Amino acid sequence: MLRRREFPRTAGTLLALVLAATGAVTAPGTGASAAVRTVYYDASRAGEFRTNFDQAATIWNSSVTNVRLAARTPGNITIYVDTGWPRAQTTSLGNGRVWMGTQAVDQGYDRTRIATHEIGHILGLPDNRTGLCTDLMSGSSAPVSCRNAKPSAAEASRVNALFAGSLTAPAATTHTWIPTLPATALAAASR
């Protein structure tokens, strides 16, 4: 038999279990331990690149479980276009600004890869200039011919851990997509 004081806590736990089993989203503070957080992106200023950001959101949504991207104006993420290099400016986990810089597009980098990469920064991922096309966050260190716009399993796992609260979110910063030599090429050049 439940005591009156135990009922709200037990009811909250049962509600969280039912919501988790049905895949429903709960708001923070309702007793659910790993609620899915919705991050809204505003692509109303993305011009011809809006479809690429919609594709990026779909890719992230199919790759991670603790966060969902959804289009809305205004949003947690505001997307702009300019003639510079693509970049992301994070203000906190899941919040910030992204610029689709046409300089990288003009050089032949894949638009959807750029969009997915820059949103990856807003989701807490740093640049990881491995030069590997399989690493989304290798960004411009991968060859211009790279068309992979999907995060690796390790990248998706890190985003899930960040949004579950099991990792400390990175500090606010700006990340810029500037072509550099991959680490392997730099090592070879220094020999």
Secondary structure as GFF3:
##gff-version 3
##sequence-region A 1 191
A	DSSP	alpha_helix	6	22	.	.	.	ID=ss1
A	DSSP	beta_strand	37	42	.	.	.	ID=ss2
A	DSSP	three_ten_helix	47	49	.	.	.	ID=ss3
A	DSSP	alpha_helix	50	63	.	.	.	ID=ss4
A	DSSP	beta_strand	67	71	.	.	.	ID=ss5
A	DSSP	beta_strand	77	82	.	.	.	ID=ss6
A	DSSP	beta_strand	87	92	.	.	.	ID=ss7
A	DSSP	beta_strand	95	101	.	.	.	ID=ss8
A	DSSP	alpha_helix	102	106	.	.	.	ID=ss9
A	DSSP	alpha_helix	111	122	.	.	.	ID=ss10
A	DSSP	three_ten_helix	136	141	.	.	.	ID=ss11
A	DSSP	alpha_helix	153	164	.	.	.	ID=ss12
A	DSSP	beta_strand	174	176	.	.	.	ID=ss13
A	DSSP	alpha_helix	183	189	.	.	.	ID=ss14
###
